[in-house]
Amino acid sequence: MNNPIRLYMSMSLDGFIAGPDDRPGQELGRDGGRLFNWLDDRESDGPSGQVYREAWASGAVISGRRTFELAGRWQGDHHDGVPIFVLTHRVEDGDVPLGHARFVTDVEDCARQARAAAGDRPVMVHGAGAAQALLRSGQLDEMEVHLVPVLLGDGRRLFDHLGARHIELDLVRRLEDRDVTHLRYRVRRPERAA
């Protein structure tokens, strides 16, 4: 696959991507910052550095609206000026995104635009809402889950609103590092089934 749409998400062992009470000023919720300790090794030659460099080599970003807003809209530039496609339910009059960002209300159109903008590079996905919408529509190709050995017990879950649809995944890579296991899964499609 030339340019997969790939979710990058840090997650606790009990499935949370943020602690309770995530909001502006406390974007990762209470104790949610623990999920990102592995980024201390992002400049290393080890697995966490490799995963970080791969993520930053993406050619476009798809973000959910909530993630986009909690991240301060990344001041209009997520990384290296790549286009940011913000998947949202609606756009209000006068609601103008910053810099390289644009709002898109249709999931399939968002995926199409992001793939085209990324060229032959992967598309990075941020946010539970965007990931779930892309999964439900069959547009998410891969998931890079940074599994952190902690039980947060409460907060925002990654896969809360997928419905009853059964989704199969194939583990394509597992990298162990200090305080994290990086797991890459390919979303199995009927045409990919063995």
ABEGO torsion letter per residue (X at the ends): XABBBBBBBBBBAAGBABBBGBBBGBAAEBGAAAAAAAAAAAABABAAAAAAAAAAABABBBBBAAAAAAAGGGGGBABGGBBBBBBBABBBBGBBBBEABBBBABAAAAAAAAAAAAEABBBBBBEAAAAAAAAAAGABABBBBBBBBBBAGBEBBAAABAEABBBBBBBABBBBBBGBBBBBBBBBBAAABX
